[in-house]
């Protein structure tokens, strides 16, 4: 099995060295960058399997790097590191095209778990121009697994890799309440515990993207349990 290559972009030298050593011990190949411009060049030079990207970096911040890569068609999964704890700050990362985020300070085990989950994902393909026979449809939402495209009331909705996987899981289990633990395990491969706001942020952002005037909400909260599509 090929050894995955991770591009690590972090301007804090001590943290960059610490994370690099952690990844090397776990068997990854690691390419490092100390600012945003080096990160963009690194992606072009090494074609990494995953990117760990700090938000606050000199010359070009992580959000700009992420947006630039996605605009150029780079589909590599991106895990963003941020010291910001506000939901709006995390949403900005998702809006830029990140697949997941991790708030500093973080536990090494959680970083590794999130990275493993991203590397297990099936790469997004260009797919056909229209949905195939395996498409999932409910309440005005049409999801085509083969092309990884989504429409709401006939209008295409652009989703990140994580948002798509979450919506697909909910649609495949429509009418069933999926617990927080189940969703964490199926999407990220790890249950980050009741204190994590990771799932809440992604559901909130997904709801915002699917919202249409006059159309009912698709994803419903079952308090104390989890989420369902119904």
C-alpha positions as protocol buffer text, in pm:
chain_id: "A"
residue {
  index: 1
  type: UNK
  ca { x: 0 y: 0 z: 0 }
}
residue {
  index: 2
  type: UNK
  ca { x: 150 y: 340 z: -100 }
}
residue {
  index: 3
  type: UNK
  ca { x: 267 y: 565 z: 183 }
}
residue {
  index: 4
  type: UNK
  ca { x: 43 y: 876 z: 198 }
}
residue {
  index: 5
  type: UNK
  ca { x: 209 y: 1215 z: 155 }
}
residue {
  index: 6
  type: UNK
  ca { x: 89 y: 1498 z: 378 }
}
residue {
  index: 7
  type: UNK
  ca { x: 161 y: 1864 z: 311 }
}
residue {
  index: 8
  type: UNK
  ca { x: 187 y: 2045 z: 647 }
}
residue {
  index: 9
  type: UNK
  ca { x: 161 y: 2426 z: 627 }
}
residue {
  index: 10
  type: UNK
  ca { x: 221 y: 2595 z: 963 }
}
residue {
  index: 11
  type: UNK
  ca { x: 418 y: 2912 z: 1038 }
}
residue {
  index: 12
  type: UNK
  ca { x: 480 y: 2830 z: 1407 }
}
residue {
  index: 13
  type: UNK
  ca { x: 814 y: 2649 z: 1389 }
}
residue {
  index: 14
  type: UNK
  ca { x: 775 y: 2456 z: 1716 }
}
residue {
  index: 15
  type: UNK
  ca { x: 427 y: 2331 z: 1629 }
}
residue {
  index: 16
  type: UNK
  ca { x: 528 y: 2252 z: 1271 }
}
residue {
  index: 17
  type: UNK
  ca { x: 822 y: 2043 z: 1391 }
}
residue {
  index: 18
  type: UNK
  ca { x: 608 y: 1866 z: 1652 }
}
residue {
  index: 19
  type: UNK
  ca { x: 334 y: 1774 z: 1404 }
}
residue {
  index: 20
  type: UNK
  ca { x: 588 y: 1675 z: 1140 }
}
residue {
  index: 21
  type: UNK
  ca { x: 756 y: 1434 z: 1382 }
}
residue {
  index: 22
  type: UNK
  ca { x: 418 y: 1293 z: 1485 }
}
residue {
  index: 23
  type: UNK
  ca { x: 326 y: 1224 z: 1123 }
}
residue {
  index: 24
  type: UNK
  ca { x: 665 y: 1072 z: 1043 }
}
residue {
  index: 25
  type: UNK
  ca { x: 635 y: 835 z: 1341 }
}
residue {
  index: 26
  type: UNK
  ca { x: 292 y: 730 z: 1212 }
}
residue {
  index: 27
  type: UNK
  ca { x: 447 y: 640 z: 878 }
}
residue {
  index: 28
  type: UNK
  ca { x: 347 y: 936 z: 659 }
}
residue {
  index: 29
  type: UNK
  ca { x: 570 y: 1118 z: 416 }
}
residue {
  index: 30
  type: UNK
  ca { x: 567 y: 1486 z: 514 }
}
residue {
  index: 31
  type: UNK
  ca { x: 635 y: 1798 z: 310 }
}
residue {
  index: 32
  type: UNK
  ca { x: 636 y: 2121 z: 514 }
}
residue {
  index: 33
  type: UNK
  ca { x: 563 y: 2484 z: 432 }
}
residue {
  index: 34
  type: UNK
  ca { x: 607 y: 2785 z: 660 }
}
residue {
  index: 35
  type: UNK
  ca { x: 367 y: 3024 z: 484 }
}
residue {
  index: 36
  type: UNK
  ca { x: 80 y: 3032 z: 238 }
}
residue {
  index: 37
  type: UNK
  ca { x: 281 y: 3085 z: -80 }
}
residue {
  index: 38
  type: UNK
  ca { x: 510 y: 2795 z: 7 }
}
residue {
  index: 39
  type: UNK
  ca { x: 199 y: 2583 z: 66 }
}
residue {
  index: 40
  type: UNK
  ca { x: 60 y: 2655 z: -281 }
}
residue {
  index: 41
  type: UNK
  ca { x: 398 y: 2577 z: -437 }
}
residue {
  index: 42
  type: UNK
  ca { x: 425 y: 2261 z: -228 }
}
residue {
  index: 43
  type: UNK
  ca { x: 94 y: 2127 z: -354 }
}
residue {
  index: 44
  type: UNK
  ca { x: 207 y: 2175 z: -712 }
}
residue {
  index: 45
  type: UNK
  ca { x: 541 y: 2015 z: -640 }
}
residue {
  index: 46
  type: UNK
  ca { x: 451 y: 1703 z: -442 }
}
residue {
  index: 47
  type: UNK
  ca { x: 82 y: 1629 z: -521 }
}
residue {
  index: 48
  type: UNK
  ca { x: -1 y: 1538 z: -159 }
}
residue {
  index: 49
  type: UNK
  ca { x: -272 y: 1295 z: -51 }
}
residue {
  index: 50
  type: UNK
  ca { x: -386 y: 1533 z: 224 }
}
residue {
  index: 51
  type: UNK
  ca { x: -314 y: 1888 z: 339 }
}
residue {
  index: 52
  type: UNK
  ca { x: -293 y: 2013 z: 698 }
}
residue {
  index: 53
  type: UNK
  ca { x: -330 y: 2389 z: 671 }
}
residue {
  index: 54
  type: UNK
  ca { x: -300 y: 2657 z: 938 }
}
residue {
  index: 55
  type: UNK
  ca { x: -541 y: 2949 z: 902 }
}
residue {
  index: 56
  type: UNK
  ca { x: -314 y: 3231 z: 1025 }
}
residue {
  index: 57
  type: UNK
  ca { x: 0 y: 3237 z: 807 }
}
residue {
  index: 58
  type: UNK
  ca { x: 214 y: 3514 z: 655 }
}
residue {
  index: 59
  type: UNK
  ca { x: 216 y: 3615 z: 287 }
}
residue {
  index: 60
  type: UNK
  ca { x: -105 y: 3419 z: 218 }
}
residue {
  index: 61
  type: UNK
  ca { x: -341 y: 3298 z: 491 }
}
residue {
  index: 62
  type: UNK
  ca { x: -491 y: 2951 z: 502 }
}
residue {
  index: 63
  type: UNK
  ca { x: -835 y: 3060 z: 382 }
}
residue {
  index: 64
  type: UNK
  ca { x: -683 y: 3221 z: 72 }
}
residue {
  index: 65
  type: UNK
  ca { x: -469 y: 2912 z: 9 }
}
residue {
  index: 66
  type: UNK
  ca { x: -773 y: 2686 z: 38 }
}
residue {
  index: 67
  type: UNK
  ca { x: -986 y: 2904 z: -192 }
}
residue {
  index: 68
  type: UNK
  ca { x: -704 y: 2925 z: -447 }
}
residue {
  index: 69
  type: UNK
  ca { x: -654 y: 2548 z: -455 }
}
residue {
  index: 70
  type: UNK
  ca { x: -1026 y: 2477 z: -493 }
}
residue {
  index: 71
  type: UNK
  ca { x: -1059 y: 2739 z: -768 }
}
residue {
  index: 72
  type: UNK
  ca { x: -782 y: 2558 z: -957 }
}
residue {
  index: 73
  type: UNK
  ca { x: -967 y: 2226 z: -926 }
}
residue {
  index: 74
  type: UNK
  ca { x: -745 y: 2072 z: -655 }
}
residue {
  index: 75
  type: UNK
  ca { x: -958 y: 1809 z: -477 }
}
residue {
  index: 76
  type: UNK
  ca { x: -703 y: 1705 z: -215 }
}
residue {
  index: 77
  type: UNK
  ca { x: -869 y: 1678 z: 129 }
}
residue {
  index: 78
  type: UNK
  ca { x: -782 y: 1973 z: 354 }
}
residue {
  index: 79
  type: UNK
  ca { x: -776 y: 1976 z: 734 }
}
residue {
  index: 80
  type: UNK
  ca { x: -757 y: 2333 z: 866 }
}
residue {
  index: 81
  type: UNK
  ca { x: -592 y: 2424 z: 1197 }
}
residue {
  index: 82
  type: UNK
  ca { x: -732 y: 2729 z: 1370 }
}
residue {
  index: 83
  type: UNK
  ca { x: -691 y: 2907 z: 1703 }
}
residue {
  index: 84
  type: UNK
  ca { x: -1028 y: 3072 z: 1651 }
}
residue {
  index: 85
  type: UNK
  ca { x: -1318 y: 2917 z: 1842 }
}
residue {
  index: 86
  type: UNK
  ca { x: -1615 y: 3112 z: 1703 }
}
residue {
  index: 87
  type: UNK
  ca { x: -1851 y: 2919 z: 1476 }
}
residue {
  index: 88
  type: UNK
  ca { x: -1837 y: 3198 z: 1215 }
}
residue {
  index: 89
  type: UNK
  ca { x: -1460 y: 3155 z: 1190 }
}
residue {
  index: 90
  type: UNK
  ca { x: -1495 y: 2781 z: 1137 }
}
residue {
  index: 91
  type: UNK
  ca { x: -1765 y: 2837 z: 877 }
}
residue {
  index: 92
  type: UNK
  ca { x: -1525 y: 3066 z: 688 }
}
residue {
  index: 93
  type: UNK
  ca { x: -1290 y: 2770 z: 654 }
}
residue {
  index: 94
  type: UNK
  ca { x: -1565 y: 2545 z: 522 }
}
residue {
  index: 95
  type: UNK
  ca { x: -1675 y: 2818 z: 283 }
}
residue {
  index: 96
  type: UNK
  ca { x: -1321 y: 2832 z: 148 }
}
residue {
  index: 97
  type: UNK
  ca { x: -1343 y: 2461 z: 67 }
}
residue {
  index: 98
  type: UNK
  ca { x: -1191 y: 2285 z: 369 }
}
residue {
  index: 99
  type: UNK
  ca { x: -1309 y: 1932 z: 447 }
}
residue {
  index: 100
  type: UNK
  ca { x: -1255 y: 1948 z: 823 }
}
residue {
  index: 101
  type: UNK
  ca { x: -1108 y: 2172 z: 1090 }
}
residue {
  index: 102
  type: UNK
  ca { x: -931 y: 2129 z: 1421 }
}
residue {
  index: 103
  type: UNK
  ca { x: -914 y: 2395 z: 1692 }
}
residue {
  index: 104
  type: UNK
  ca { x: -581 y: 2461 z: 1864 }
}
residue {
  index: 105
  type: UNK
  ca { x: -463 y: 2336 z: 2104 }
}
residue {
  index: 106
  type: UNK
  ca { x: -548 y: 1982 z: 1997 }
}
residue {
  index: 107
  type: UNK
  ca { x: -462 y: 1630 z: 2104 }
}
residue {
  index: 108
  type: UNK
  ca { x: -225 y: 1441 z: 1869 }
}
residue {
  index: 109
  type: UNK
  ca { x: -463 y: 1143 z: 1864 }
}
residue {
  index: 110
  type: UNK
  ca { x: -746 y: 1362 z: 1735 }
}
residue {
  index: 111
  type: UNK
  ca { x: -531 y: 1508 z: 1458 }
}
residue {
  index: 112
  type: UNK
  ca { x: -432 y: 1159 z: 1347 }
}
residue {
  index: 113
  type: UNK
  ca { x: -793 y: 1034 z: 1362 }
}
residue {
  index: 114
  type: UNK
  ca { x: -921 y: 1321 z: 1148 }
}
residue {
  index: 115
  type: UNK
  ca { x: -640 y: 1273 z: 899 }
}
residue {
  index: 116
  type: UNK
  ca { x: -710 y: 900 z: 869 }
}
residue {
  index: 117
  type: UNK
  ca { x: -1078 y: 976 z: 810 }
}
residue {
  index: 118
  type: UNK
  ca { x: -996 y: 1221 z: 529 }
}
residue {
  index: 119
  type: UNK
  ca { x: -761 y: 975 z: 362 }
}
residue {
  index: 120
  type: UNK
  ca { x: -1031 y: 705 z: 364 }
}
residue {
  index: 121
  type: UNK
  ca { x: -1265 y: 921 z: 157 }
}
residue {
  index: 122
  type: UNK
  ca { x: -1343 y: 833 z: -203 }
}
residue {
  index: 123
  type: UNK
  ca { x: -1206 y: 1107 z: -429 }
}
residue {
  index: 124
  type: UNK
  ca { x: -1468 y: 1334 z: -581 }
}
residue {
  index: 125
  type: UNK
  ca { x: -1515 y: 1263 z: -950 }
}
residue {
  index: 126
  type: UNK
  ca { x: -1639 y: 1479 z: -1233 }
}
residue {
  index: 127
  type: UNK
  ca { x: -1914 y: 1229 z: -1307 }
}
residue {
  index: 128
  type: UNK
  ca { x: -2190 y: 1245 z: -1568 }
}
residue {
  index: 129
  type: UNK
  ca { x: -2394 y: 1552 z: -1655 }
}
residue {
  index: 130
  type: UNK
  ca { x: -2707 y: 1414 z: -1496 }
}
residue {
  index: 131
  type: UNK
  ca { x: -2797 y: 1196 z: -1200 }
}
residue {
  index: 132
  type: UNK
  ca { x: -2785 y: 818 z: -1252 }
}
residue {
  index: 133
  type: UNK
  ca { x: -3013 y: 540 z: -1133 }
}
residue {
  index: 134
  type: UNK
  ca { x: -2853 y: 534 z: -788 }
}
residue {
  index: 135
  type: UNK
  ca { x: -2944 y: 896 z: -717 }
}
residue {
  index: 136
  type: UNK
  ca { x: -3110 y: 976 z: -384 }
}
residue {
  index: 137
  type: UNK
  ca { x: -3406 y: 1212 z: -383 }
}
residue {
  index: 138
  type: UNK
  ca { x: -3617 y: 1350 z: -100 }
}
residue {
  index: 139
  type: UNK
  ca { x: -3800 y: 1677 z: -28 }
}
residue {
  index: 140
  type: UNK
  ca { x: -3660 y: 1864 z: -325 }
}
residue {
  index: 141
  type: UNK
  ca { x: -3304 y: 1741 z: -272 }
}
residue {
  index: 142
  type: UNK
  ca { x: -3142 y: 1528 z: -542 }
}
residue {
  index: 143
  type: UNK
  ca { x: -2802 y: 1369 z: -469 }
}
residue {
  index: 144
  type: UNK
  ca { x: -2603 y: 1178 z: -731 }
}
residue {
  index: 145
  type: UNK
  ca { x: -2339 y: 958 z: -562 }
}
residue {
  index: 146
  type: UNK
  ca { x: -2149 y: 880 z: -883 }
}
residue {
  index: 147
  type: UNK
  ca { x: -2084 y: 1242 z: -980 }
}
residue {
  index: 148
  type: UNK
  ca { x: -2099 y: 1369 z: -620 }
}
residue {
  index: 149
  type: UNK
  ca { x: -2335 y: 1647 z: -720 }
}
residue {
  index: 150
  type: UNK
  ca { x: -2639 y: 1783 z: -534 }
}
residue {
  index: 151
  type: UNK
  ca { x: -2942 y: 1987 z: -639 }
}
residue {
  index: 152
  type: UNK
  ca { x: -3211 y: 2158 z: -431 }
}
residue {
  index: 153
  type: UNK
  ca { x: -3535 y: 2245 z: -612 }
}
residue {
  index: 154
  type: UNK
  ca { x: -3351 y: 2208 z: -943 }
}
residue {
  index: 155
  type: UNK
  ca { x: -3063 y: 2440 z: -848 }
}
residue {
  index: 156
  type: UNK
  ca { x: -2719 y: 2285 z: -806 }
}
residue {
  index: 157
  type: UNK
  ca { x: -2563 y: 2316 z: -461 }
}
residue {
  index: 158
  type: UNK
  ca { x: -2184 y: 2306 z: -429 }
}
residue {
  index: 159
  type: UNK
  ca { x: -2078 y: 2104 z: -124 }
}
residue {
  index: 160
  type: UNK
  ca { x: -1744 y: 2022 z: 31 }
}
residue {
  index: 161
  type: UNK
  ca { x: -1639 y: 1658 z: 55 }
}
residue {
  index: 162
  type: UNK
  ca { x: -1748 y: 1634 z: 421 }
}
residue {
  index: 163
  type: UNK
  ca { x: -2081 y: 1809 z: 360 }
}
residue {
  index: 164
  type: UNK
  ca { x: -2158 y: 1573 z: 73 }
}
residue {
  index: 165
  type: UNK
  ca { x: -2072 y: 1262 z: 277 }
}
residue {
  index: 166
  type: UNK
  ca { x: -2289 y: 1383 z: 566 }
}
residue {
  index: 167
  type: UNK
  ca { x: -2587 y: 1457 z: 342 }
}
residue {
  index: 168
  type: UNK
  ca { x: -2552 y: 1125 z: 160 }
}
residue {
  index: 169
  type: UNK
  ca { x: -2547 y: 933 z: 490 }
}
residue {
  index: 170
  type: UNK
  ca { x: -2858 y: 1114 z: 614 }
}
residue {
  index: 171
  type: UNK
  ca { x: -3045 y: 1062 z: 285 }
}
residue {
  index: 172
  type: UNK
  ca { x: -2961 y: 692 z: 274 }
}
residue {
  index: 173
  type: UNK
  ca { x: -3111 y: 664 z: 624 }
}
residue {
  index: 174
  type: UNK
  ca { x: -3401 y: 906 z: 576 }
}
residue {
  index: 175
  type: UNK
  ca { x: -3664 y: 869 z: 843 }
}
residue {
  index: 176
  type: UNK
  ca { x: -3407 y: 718 z: 1082 }
}
residue {
  index: 177
  type: UNK
  ca { x: -3257 y: 925 z: 1363 }
}
residue {
  index: 178
  type: UNK
  ca { x: -2878 y: 891 z: 1349 }
}
residue {
  index: 179
  type: UNK
  ca { x: -2704 y: 959 z: 1680 }
}
residue {
  index: 180
  type: UNK
  ca { x: -2416 y: 1201 z: 1721 }
}
residue {
  index: 181
  type: UNK
  ca { x: -2182 y: 908 z: 1790 }
}
residue {
  index: 182
  type: UNK
  ca { x: -2295 y: 723 z: 1476 }
}
residue {
  index: 183
  type: UNK
  ca { x: -2248 y: 1030 z: 1256 }
}
residue {
  index: 184
  type: UNK
  ca { x: -1904 y: 1103 z: 1400 }
}
residue {
  index: 185
  type: UNK
  ca { x: -1797 y: 743 z: 1350 }
}
residue {
  index: 186
  type: UNK
  ca { x: -1933 y: 712 z: 995 }
}
residue {
  index: 187
  type: UNK
  ca { x: -1809 y: 1051 z: 870 }
}
residue {
  index: 188
  type: UNK
  ca { x: -1488 y: 1106 z: 1064 }
}
residue {
  index: 189
  type: UNK
  ca { x: -1413 y: 753 z: 1183 }
}
residue {
  index: 190
  type: UNK
  ca { x: -1386 y: 875 z: 1540 }
}
residue {
  index: 191
  type: UNK
  ca { x: -1628 y: 993 z: 1809 }
}
residue {
  index: 192
  type: UNK
  ca { x: -1490 y: 1321 z: 1940 }
}
residue {
  index: 193
  type: UNK
  ca { x: -1722 y: 1320 z: 2241 }
}
residue {
  index: 194
  type: UNK
  ca { x: -2015 y: 1534 z: 2358 }
}
residue {
  index: 195
  type: UNK
  ca { x: -1806 y: 1852 z: 2389 }
}
residue {
  index: 196
  type: UNK
  ca { x: -1717 y: 1859 z: 2019 }
}
residue {
  index: 197
  type: UNK
  ca { x: -1898 y: 2114 z: 1803 }
}
residue {
  index: 198
  type: UNK
  ca { x: -1765 y: 1963 z: 1481 }
}
residue {
  index: 199
  type: UNK
  ca { x: -2089 y: 1793 z: 1378 }
}
residue {
  index: 200
  type: UNK
  ca { x: -2305 y: 2091 z: 1482 }
}
residue {
  index: 201
  type: UNK
  ca { x: -2107 y: 2327 z: 1262 }
}
residue {
  index: 202
  type: UNK
  ca { x: -2124 y: 2102 z: 956 }
}
residue {
  index: 203
  type: UNK
  ca { x: -2499 y: 2043 z: 996 }
}
residue {
  index: 204
  type: UNK
  ca { x: -2558 y: 2417 z: 1035 }
}
residue {
  index: 205
  type: UNK
  ca { x: -2357 y: 2496 z: 727 }
}
residue {
  index: 206
  type: UNK
  ca { x: -2525 y: 2221 z: 525 }
}
residue {
  index: 207
  type: UNK
  ca { x: -2868 y: 2352 z: 624 }
}
residue {
  index: 208
  type: UNK
  ca { x: -2769 y: 2700 z: 510 }
}
residue {
  index: 209
  type: UNK
  ca { x: -2660 y: 2574 z: 169 }
}
residue {
  index: 210
  type: UNK
  ca { x: -2979 y: 2370 z: 120 }
}
residue {
  index: 211
  type: UNK
  ca { x: -3217 y: 2644 z: 237 }
}
residue {
  index: 212
  type: UNK
  ca { x: -3456 y: 2785 z: -25 }
}
residue {
  index: 213
  type: UNK
  ca { x: -3735 y: 3042 z: 25 }
}
residue {
  index: 214
  type: UNK
  ca { x: -4069 y: 2866 z: 61 }
}
residue {
  index: 215
  type: UNK
  ca { x: -3914 y: 2519 z: 89 }
}
residue {
  index: 216
  type: UNK
  ca { x: -3922 y: 2323 z: 416 }
}
residue {
  index: 217
  type: UNK
  ca { x: -3607 y: 2232 z: 604 }
}
residue {
  index: 218
  type: UNK
  ca { x: -3456 y: 1894 z: 520 }
}
residue {
  index: 219
  type: UNK
  ca { x: -3233 y: 1810 z: 817 }
}
residue {
  index: 220
  type: UNK
  ca { x: -3406 y: 1795 z: 1154 }
}
residue {
  index: 221
  type: UNK
  ca { x: -3256 y: 1791 z: 1503 }
}
residue {
  index: 222
  type: UNK
  ca { x: -3374 y: 1534 z: 1756 }
}
residue {
  index: 223
  type: UNK
  ca { x: -3259 y: 1693 z: 2080 }
}
residue {
  index: 224
  type: UNK
  ca { x: -3025 y: 1485 z: 2287 }
}
residue {
  index: 225
  type: UNK
  ca { x: -3003 y: 1218 z: 2019 }
}
residue {
  index: 226
  type: UNK
  ca { x: -2889 y: 1330 z: 1676 }
}
residue {
  index: 227
  type: UNK
  ca { x: -3021 y: 1425 z: 1330 }
}
residue {
  index: 228
  type: UNK
  ca { x: -3258 y: 1289 z: 1069 }
}
residue {
  index: 229
  type: UNK
  ca { x: -3390 y: 1369 z: 721 }
}
residue {
  index: 230
  type: UNK
  ca { x: -3768 y: 1358 z: 704 }
}
